[in-house]
């Protein structure tokens, strides 16, 4: 952030398939760290059947197609406060919901479609290349709807921001929103299980959480190594390197959960599921608070606990973070170990009721049950948006 300037800055946010869109917004001259969110929702018809978004993409700025047919993404611009972010996301969501009502469509805030054997892709060269390189495992990505949170890089503290977000990665447990994949219970965080443990097995460094950074030069070296691995995998899959060069660069060829986005001036956290807007906004707000406080104190790595004091933020060793990540996938906030860890790191687990905990331990979900669940949570999404919009209007 270039504090003190009154010019307009261009903050460009990436879509999941790597295409880039831009919105011109004012640079914040002073105050808090700017933040923005990107939230994906499944689109269904009035029967709960997955369908394409159609004209929903023109309902508001920041609304885009995703790389699969029944998925819609809503992005905010960079916002300087929690109130600003909340207002913009809800305004955009309300505009989409109004259009959806006219079109007979609904938005579903679940991390997976609960039950669906196949999810159709929107044809593109970039997606074709990913299918060739990743192989059959790329099918798992098509079943995932998530949330990305961007934190504005703070000069001199970018590495601290990155490292704190790595340590906070298990906080995605707070918004786990579906345990199901193709009608069967997979994990408390099914989307995280699909992404991290199943989708990128052939290119494991691309999708796993990366270790803490010592400096930004190390990030650049990691990107180059991963890009070379990606190019090698492309060659082995018979993909022409020139095609990869046209559609991927070192930054857009990775899917690791925490990323330095130098092109956009942010640190991006890509781990959370899609969820109710109130849940997403609370989590974004909580993480901004922890990251902002870390920037104002000493950040160091040591031990296996992780905690905060008035003067320092102590991050646990990376292997401990991975243990908590695995707990967040398997059990979510039902893990006492995860809850205790998040509490020490500044995230109150009692403030969250993840959607995934509302589902019972039933066996296989039928297609009819899946449609009912989608419509139930479409209703909850609309109530969440309308009630908060009404409160803001008062």
N, C-alpha and C positions, 0 to 999 in steps of 0.2 A: 504494500500500500504506500503510495506516495503522499504522505500526510502534508497538508499545507497547500496543495494545489487545488485550483478551482476548475480545472478542466474536466471534461468527461472522459472516463476510462472505459475501455472495452473489456468486458469480462465474458470470456467465451467458455461455454460448458459443453463437454462431450456427451454424445449419446452413447448407449452401451455398445452399439455396433461400430463406433468410432467416427461417425459423421459429426461435424461440429456446427453449432449454431451460435449466434452472437446476439446479445442485447446490450445496448449502450445505457449505462447507468452512471449516476454521479459518483465520483470518488468521495469517500467519507473523509472529511478534513480532520476529524478528531473523534475520540470515543472508542467503542468496542470493536472487536474483530468482526469483520464482515463474514457472513455465512450464507449458504444457499442450500437448497435441497432439490433432489430429483426423486420423484416417487412414481413407481409403476403400478398399474392396476389392470386386472383382467377385465375384459369387456364381455358381457353376456346379454342375451335377449331377455324378454320378460318371462321366459320359461326356465332361465338359468343355464341355457346352452351357450357355450363359448361362441363368439362371433367377432367380426372385425369392427373397429371403431368408426369407420366411415367418416361422416362429416363432423364427428366430435373433435377432429384435429383443428378445425377452424373456429372452435367455440371461444378460445382465449389465447393470448400470447403464451408461449412456453409449453404448448401442447404438441406432442409429436407421436408418430408411430414408432413402435419398436421393431426389432428384427423378426418377430413372429406375429402372425396375423391377429390373435385376440388380445394383444397387449398394447396399452397406452401409457405414455409417460407424461407427467406434468412437472415442469421445472419452475423454480423461482429465479429471480435475479438476485445478485448479492445484496444482502440486507444488513443493516448496521445494528439492529436490535431484535430481541425476541418478538416484540409486538409487531414490528415491520414484517418479519418473516411470517408470522402467523397470519397477519392480515392478507398478505399477498397470496400465500398458498390457499387460504380459504376462499378468497375472491375468485381465484382461477378455478378451483374445484367447483365452486357454486355455479360458475358460468358453464362448466362442462356438464354438471348434473342437470342444469336447466335444458341444455341442448339434448342430453340423453333422454330426458323425459319426453321430449317431442319426437325423438327417433325410436322410442321403444327399446332403449338400451340401458344397462346398469353397469356400475363400476364395483369391482370386488376387491377388497383389501386383504387378500390371502396370498401367502408366499408361493403357493403352488395351486394349480386348478383343482386340487383334491383327487380327482380321478380323470385321467385323459391318457389314452394310449399313445396318441401322436398329436403333436402341436405343429401346425403348418407354418413354414417360414415364408417371409417375403423375399423373393429371389433378389440376390445382389451378389456382386463379385466378391466382396469382402466376406460374406457369409459362406459362399462356395469354398473359398480358400480355407476358412476355419474348419469346415466340414472335412476337407481333404486332409488337413494337418492333424486335427484332433481325432478324426475318425468317428467311429460309431458312438463313442462316449459323448460327442457333442450334443447328442439327443437330450442329455440331462439338463443342459443349459436352457433348452427351450421351455422347460417346466418351471422356471424361476422368475419371480417378480420381487424386486427389492427396492431399497432406498439408498441413495448416495448422499452424503453430507460433505459439502466443501467448506473448508476453513481457510480464510485468507492467510497467506504466508506473512509472518512477521519478521522483518529484516533482523538478522542476527540470531533468530530463535527458530528457524525453520526445522532444523534437525531435532530440537527439543519437541516441537509440535509433532513431528513424525513419530518420535520415540514414545511420547505419551499416548498417542493414538494406537500404536502397536500394543502397549500395555493395557489400554482400555478396550481392545478388540473384543474380549468376552462380553462386553456390555450389550452386544446384539441379542443376548438372551432376554433382555428386557422387552423386546418386541417380536420374539419368535411368533409367527402367526399361522403356521401349518405344520403338522407332523406327518402329512400324507404325501405319498408319491404313487401315482397310478392306483389309488384306492386302498393302499396298504400303509400302515403306520411304519415310518422309516426312522424318525428321531424327533425330539422336541423341536429341533431346528432343521426340518427336512431340506429346505433350500440350501443352508450352509453345508449340510452333508452332501448334497448333490454337487455343489460347486467345488468344494475343497477336496473331497475324498473320491469322487466318482468321475467328474467331467474332464479333468485335466491330468489324468493318470499318465498319458503318453507324453505330456510336457509338464511334469510336476512342478517345476519352478515357476510356471506362469500363474498358477492359481492359488498357491499356498501363501500363508502369511510369511513375510520376510523379517529377518532379524533387525535389531536396532541398527541405526546408522552411527558412524563415528563423525562423518562430515558429509557435505553434499557431493564432494568428488566421488565418494564411495557409491552414492546413488547412481551417478553417471556411469561408473564402471559396471555396476550391477545391470543397468539397462542394456549396455552394450553386450555383456555376456549372454543375457537372456535373449536378446535379439539374434545373436549368432546361433543360439540353440534353436530358436524358432525358424531361422532360415535353413538350418541343417535338417530339421524335421520336415520342412516344406520340400526340400530336395529329395529326401527319402520317400516322401509321399507322391513324388512326381509333379510337384507344383513348380512352375517356372519362377525363378527368383525375381525376374523383372515384374511379374504380377504382384508378388509380395511387396516389393519396393513401392509400387504404385499405391497400395492400399494400407500398408502398415509402416510405421516408423518405430523406433525403440520404445517410445512412450505409449503408443496405442496398441502394441502387440502383447501387453501384459494384462493380467486380470487379478493381480495380487490385491488383497483387501485394503491395504493402506498404501497410498501412492503420493509422491511429490508430483504435482502437475505444474511444472515450470512454465509450460505454455499458457496456463491459465492463472498462474500466481496463487495456487491453492495447495493445501494438503487435503486429499480426498479420502474419506472413509466409506467403503463400499459394502460393508458387512451386513447392515440391518435388513431384515425382511421389509416388504411393504406391510403396512398396518393401518389402523385408524389414524387419521391426521393428528388427533390430539396426542396419541402415543408417540408418533414420529417427531412432532414438535417438542414434546417434553424431553425426549432423548437428545435431540439436537441441542436444545437449550442447556441441558445438563452437561453435555460434552464440551460445549463452548465454555461454560463456566470453569470446568476442570482444566482445559487447555489454556485459557486466559490466565488462570491462577498459576499454572506451571511456568508460563512465560515470565511471570513476575517474581518467581522464586528460583532457587537452585534445583536443577533436575539432575539426578544421578541414578545409576544402575547398581544394584547390590542386594544380595540375599534372595530369599524366596518368598517374601511376604508381599511387599508393595504397600505403600501407605503415604499419607500426606501429613505435613505439619504446617505451622505458620510460616516456616522459613524454607522448606524443601519439599520436593516431590520425589519419592524414592520408588523407582521402578524395579520389579523383580527380574531375576534372570529370565532370559527368553524361554528356556525350557519350562519354567513355571507358567508363563503366559500360555504356552501351547497346551499345557494340562488343563488350564481353565477354559481355553477355547474348546477343547474336546468335551469338557463338562457342559459348556453352554450348548453345544450341538446335541449331546445325548439327552440331557435332563433339563436344560434351561435353568430358570429360576427355582426349579424344584431341587436343585443341587445346593445344599447348605454351604459347600465350599465356594461355589461361585458367588452366592449371595454375600458371604462374608468378605470375599475379596473385593467385590464391587463397592461395598460399603466403605471399606478402608480407602479405596481409590476415589471416593467422592460421589458415587452414584448410589442413591437410596433405592434398594430393590423393592422396598415396601410401597413405593410410589407407582409401581407398575403391575398390571394384570395382563400378561401376555395372552393373546388370543389362543395360542396353542394349548394352554392349560384348560380351556373351556371344553375341549373335545374329550370325550370319554375314551376308554381303552378298547372300543369295539374293534371287531376284526375288519374284514374287507368292506369298503364303502361301495355301495351300488351306484350306478349312474344316476338313478333317481334321487338318492340321498345326496350325492354330490351337487346336483342342481339345486336342491333345497338349501344346502349349506351356502352355496354361492349367493342365493337370493337373500338368505338370512343376513349375511354379512354385507351385502349391498344395502339392505335396509339400515344396518348399523352405521355404515359409512355415511349415508345420507343424513341420518339423525345427528351424527357427530358434527357434520359440517353445518347443517341448518341451525342447530342449537347454539353453536359458537358464533355463527354469523349474526344470529338474533341478539346475542349478548353484546357483540361489538356495536350493533346498531343502537342499542339502548345507551 
